[in-house]
């Protein structure tokens, strides 16, 4: 016969969003369980592999509150400036461009994926209010009075709230029969890193090309190189697959064609990853004793680098509601609380989906009238400080 534990919240999915949420709740004294189908140690990569996250300024407090930020084993690289340009492959970028410079605090930080994974795992081991089950898969039964998660080995977790944070194909969302709208962009995103000759000055570049955006994001030095940047590169699916398969020399040359020469000579660093690009949104975020968070609820185009940060904002909102309810002796899985969570997050996420979809359709083409309109728009925003401040607040997740 298995054992049973009782918790306030059971988070299914130990990735960045689910893991950060579980750490914050447990750090606040809320009895929490986190369950993941994969074992945690293999999630750590002992060598730099090229993947990184852009953590917006508004997301860092979540990681700090959970005690995760201080556990990062490798330094995060602050983003102190952002440059937005429009161009065509093989031709000079438009002279009309948009620039943002951090006047007080960084816009965000670039954090290696392995660094965040290692920090989450280290924090999981420390938190007394957190029970970790990995690798484990659970059968979830939900009802008006609570939820029961039954593991394959017979152990049981009684919870008042279940959080689905398992990614875009969430089994919990599917079991709850939550409808989704999904569509594909017919593109792939290539994620990798480069070593380059000149320092990046902590400046991020978003260069819009007809095939899609090409971003260079400043990272901290690694054992392999002094000057390092992450690359997030969008291409049509067919050409993207061909580019992804190139040898290192040709792959680096293709990156240089798009990046330009401002960083000097460059070479690919670490591994390459590719992902099909699409968007998705859940028609509702909640069900009986269930809340969706992160990619389980929504997915957007990476054109603004906001996908993970939207998930972190979900976690911030949900954690605040759960902590408040538990402190007051209330029910963290109550229907009214879940409705509040949905009201707080679904509109914001839909707005960002619409914005990123509109940007992708506006910039990922070479139609002359649209090129002229967007270049004039870039120049206009650059000359209007109030509008620039609005863009910065949205990008960083900071309050107005």
N, C-alpha and C positions, 0 to 999 in steps of 0.2 A: 504493500500500500504506500502510495507516495505521500509526501508531506504537503501542507498547504501554508502559504503565507498570505497576509492581507496587506494591501497597499491602497493608497488613495488613487494613484495613477499608474497605469501600465503603458509604457511607450514601446511600440513595436517598430523596430528599426533603429540601429545604433549608429547611423551615419551622422554627418555634421549637424543636421537639424534635430533629429531625434536624440542624438547624444548630448547636444548642448541643452536641449529642453530638460532631459532627465537630470543632468548635472545641476542646472539651476534649481529645479524643484527640490532635489535632495539636499542641496546646499542650504535651502531655506527651511529644512526640517520636514519637508513633505515626504512621507513614505512613498517610494517610487520603485518600480521595476522597469528594466529595459531588456528587451528580448531581440535577438538578431539570429538569423539563420546561419550566418557565417561565424567561424571562430575569430576572436578578436586579434590574436597575435599576427596571423598572416595578413591582416589589414595594414600592418606596419611594413614599410619598405625601407630596408637598411641603407639604401643608396638613393641619391637624388634621381627622380624618374621623369621630371619635366612638368608634372602637374602642380597647379597652384590655385588658390582661391583668392578672389578679390573681396576682402572683408570691409564693408562700408563702415564709416565712422559710427553710424547709428546701430550697427550690429555688435560692435566690440563690447558694449556693456553687458550683453547676454553672456558672452564668454567670460567676462570678468566676474559676473555675479555667480557663475557656476564654478569659479576657480580654475577654468581651463586656460585662460590667456597666460597666466603666470607659469603654466606648465609647458608652454611651447618650447621644444628643445633647440630650435633654430630660429634666428632672429627674423621678425617680420619686417618687410620693407615698406616704409611710409610712401604714400602717393601724395606728392606735394604740388603736382601740376598735371593738367590734362590738356592735350592739344587735339583738336578735331579738324581734319582736312578732307577734301573731296578731290578725287582724281581719276585718272584712267591709267591702266597698266601700260608702262613704257613711256608715259608722258608726264611732264611736271604737274604737280598738284596745283589746284586753283590757288591764286594769291589771296582769295577770300577765305579766312580761316577763323576758328573760334578757339579761344584759350581761357582756361580757368587756372588760377593760382591760389594756393592755400594761404590765407592771410594770418590765420591763428593756429588751427589744428589741421592735421592731414585729412584729406578726403576719405582715406581708407588705408588699408595695408594689404600687401601681397603676402600670403602665408602659404608655404609649401603644403601640399596635401598630406605628405607623410608626417609633417610636423603637427598638424591638427589631429591626425589620427593617433599619434603617440601621446599627445596631451590629453585627449579624451580617454584613452585607455588608462593612463596614469591616474586621472581623476576618478574614473570608475572604481579603481581599487581602494581609494581613500574614503569615499563617502559612506558614512555609516547608515544613512537613510536610503541607500540605493542597493537594490539587489540586481545582479547582472546574470542573465541566462544567455550564453552564447558558446557554441552553436546550439540553437534550439528553435524548434517550430512549435507553435501553439494552436490548438483548436480553441476558438473564441466563441463563447456563448454570452449573449447580452440580453438583458431584460430590464424591466422598469426598476427593479430593486438593486441591480448591480451587474457586474460582469465576472465571468469565470474563464480563466485561460488555463487549459489543460495541456501540459507538455507531453511529449512522446514517452518519457520515462515515468509518467504517472504523477509528477509534481504538479501542484495546482497553485494558481495565483488568483486570489479574489481581489477585484479592483472596483472602484466606483467610477472610474473613467478609463477608457482605452483610447490611446492616440495612435492613429495610423501615420507612420512616417517611413514607410517602406519604399517610397519612390513612385515613379509614374504608373506602374502596373500594380498598384496596391491591391492585394487580395482582400484586405478588409473593406476597402471601398467597393470592390466588386461584390463581396458577400452581402453588403448593405444595399445593393442594387441602386447605387448612386449613379445617375446618368452623367456622362462626360461629353463634351464636344472636343474633337481632336482634328487637327489638320497638319499636313506636312508642307515644308517650304521647298522640298526638292533639293535640299542642300545638305552638305555635311560640314561639321565644325572640326577642324584639325587643331589639336592642342599639343604644344611642345614647348621647348625652351631653347634659347640660343646663348652662346657666349659671344661677347663682342669686344672690340678693341677699345672703344671710348666709353667713359661712364655715362649712365643714362640720366644722372641728375635727379632721380626720383620723379621723372616726368613720364606719364603714360600717353600713348598715341593711339587715337582711333582714326584710321584712314579708310574712308569709304571708297570702295571700288565697285564697278558695275556688277561683279559676281557676288558681292557681299562685303561686309566690313572686315578689316584686317587690323587687329589690335596688338600693340606691343606694351607690355606691362612691366614696370621695374621691380626686380627682385634683389634680394640680398646676395652677397657673394657666397659661393659654395666651395667645397674642397676642390672641385674641378675647375673653377674659373673665378676670376675677380669681378668681372662685369657680366651680369646675367639678366636676361629678360624673359618673361613668359610670352608666348605667341598664341593668340586665339584667331584662327584664320577660317573664314567662311568661303566655300566654293560650291558651285553646282555639283550635284552628286557624282556624275560621271567623270568630270575633270578632276574633282577632288580625290576620287579613288586613285586615279592615275598619278596625281601629284604625291599622294601619301605613299605610294609604292616606290618612289624614286630612291636612288642611292643617296648617301649623305651629301656628297659633293653637289649633285644636281638639286637636291632638296634645299640645301643652303642657298644656292644661287637663286632659286625661285623665291625664297624668303627675302633675299636682298633686293630682288626686282620690285617687290611690293613695299618694302620698308624704306628704301632709299639709303643714302650713304652717311647719315648723320651720326651713326654709331661706329663707323669704320668697318673693318673686316669682321666677319662673323662666321660662326660654325654651329651646326645643330648640337644640342646638349641633351643627354638623357633620352628617354623613349618618346615615341609619337603615339597619340591616341586620336581616334576619330569617332564622331557621334552623329547619327542622323538628326537633323534639326526639324523640330515641329513645335506646335503650341497645343496646349490642352487646358481645359478648365472644368472643374466639377460644378454641376448645377446646384449642389448644396454641399456644405462642408461638414455637416453633422448628421447623426442618426442617434438612435437610442444608445446612450452611454458611449458614444463614439465621436471623436473629432479628427478631421484630416488636417495634416500640416505639411508644408513643404511641397515637394514634387508629387506627393500623393493627392494634392488638391489642385495643383496648377503647374504649368510649364510654359516658358516663354522663350522667344528668340534671344540668343546671347548678345545681341547688338549693343546693349547698354551694360552688360555684366551684372544684371540685377537678380538673376534667378535664385541663387543661393540666399541672397540678402532678403528677398521676399519670404523665403522659408524661415529665416531667422526672425523676421518681424512677426510671422505667425507664432513662433515659439515665445517671443516676448509678450505678445498679447495673451496667449493662452496661459502662460506661466503666471502672469499678473492676476488673472481671474481665478485660477486654481489656488494660488497662495492666499488670496483674499478670502475665498470661501472656506478654506481649511482653518485659517486663523480665527474666523468667526464661528467655527463649529458647523459650517454649512456643508452642502453636498457638491463636490467638484464636478460631478457628472450630471447635475440637474439640467433639465431641459431649458430652463430660463438662462442659465449660464452659457450653455452651448449656443443658444440663439444670440446672445450678446457677442460671443466670439465670432460667429458667422457675420454679424453686422459690422464688427470692427475690421474684419480682414477681407471679406470677399470683394467689396467695392474697390479697395485699394489695389488688390491684385488684378482685378479686371481692368482697372485704369492703366496699370503698367503693361498688361498684355496688349491693350489697344495701342498704347504709345509705342511699344517696341515693334508691333506689327506694322503700324503706320510708318515708322522710321525705316524698317526693312524695305517696304514697298516703295518709299520715296527715294531711297538712296541706292538700292540694288538694281539700277538700270542705267542706260546711257542715252536716254531720250533728251535731246537738246533743251526743250522748254523746261523740263523738270530739273535738268542740271542747272540752268540759269536761276530758277526759282529757289532751289535749295542753297545755292551758293550765296544768293542775296540774303536768304534767311539766316545763314550762318553769320554773315557779316553784320546783319541787323542785331542779332542776339549779342554779338561781341561788343556792340556799342551801347547796349542798354543794361546798365548794372542791376536794376531791379529784376529783370528777366533772367540774368545770369545767376542771381542769388536764388531765384526759384528753381532753376535747373539744378543748382548745387544742393539745395535742400532735398529735392527728390532723389538725386543720385546717392547722397550720403545717408539718407534716412533720418536726418536730424529734424527736430521739431522746428516749425516756422518761427 
